[in-house]
Amino acid sequence: MATDYDAPRKNDDDTESLEVLKERVPETKSSTSDLDAEDHGESFAIPEVTSEDAEVIVVPKQEDEFTCSECFIVKHHSQKAKKDGHYGPVCVDCSN
């Protein structure tokens, strides 16, 4: 049977009175009013910024290491793929 999607639809919801619909509105609002803003406000607190300087020691690339031309991570030569990529050496992870 063909369905006319442009025809007005008649459901059981259409027969409800306006008073019944107005009575439902406070019920939906009451469920959201149970949540306290104070309970959720703490989870969004901004952490305090520390004035400590983070020390990072950068070690230069060693002779037995290479830089992958795909992911640009310095890796040990044992992780180098047998075939180089279009732009240079590629690691095993990027060659797959």
N, C-alpha and C positions, 0 to 999 in steps of 0.2 A: 504494500500500500504506500502511496506517495505521501510525503509530509509537506505541508505548506508552512514554511518557516516564517513567512510574513504575517500569518494570521495571529490575532491576539490569543494569548494562552490563558487558560483558566485553570487555576490550581486551588487546592484547599486553602492555601494561604490568602488567596484573593477574597475569600468569604469572611475573613476575620474582621471584627469591628475595630474601629479606631481606638476604642478604649482598651481593648485587649493588647493592641500593639503598644500603647502608651504604658501599660503596666509592665511590659517586658523591659523597657529601657532602664529603669532603676536597677533591675536585676543584673544586667550586664555591667553597669557602672559600679555596683557594690563589690564585684570580684576584684576590680582593679584598685579600689580604695583600701583594700586590706594590706597592700604593700606600703611599707614605710619608706620614705625617701632617705631617712637616716641610715637604714640598714644597707642600702645600696650605695650611698654616697662614699663610704669608706673604701670600697673596692676601686674607686676611680681617683684615689688620692695620688698626687704627684710626689714622687720620692724626692727627698732632700738631695741637693747637689753637693757632692763632697769636693773639697778643694785639694785633695791629694792628687799628686801627679802620678799617672800610671807609667811605669818604666817598661819600655819594650825594647828588647835587644834584637836588632835586625842583623841576621847573618847573611853575608853575600852568597850567591850561588856557587856551589862547590864544583870541582872539575868532573865529578861523577854524576852530576845532575843536569837536567835540561828543562826548558820551559816549553810546555805544550802549546802549540799554535792554535788550538781550539779553545781550551778552558783557561789558558794562561797561568796554570799552576806549576810551580817548580816541583819536579818529581825526580826520583832516583832513576838512573839509566836502565835499571831492570824493569821499569814500568813503561819503557818506550816500545811502541808498536813496531812491527817489522817494516811496514810501509810508512813513508812520510806522507803527510797531508799535502794540500795544495800550497800551503804557505810555510811549511817546515815540519819539524818533528811533532808527532802526535802521541799522546799516551794511550795505553791499552783501553782505558775506559771510554775515551772519545772515538776510538777507531771502530767501535761496535755500532 
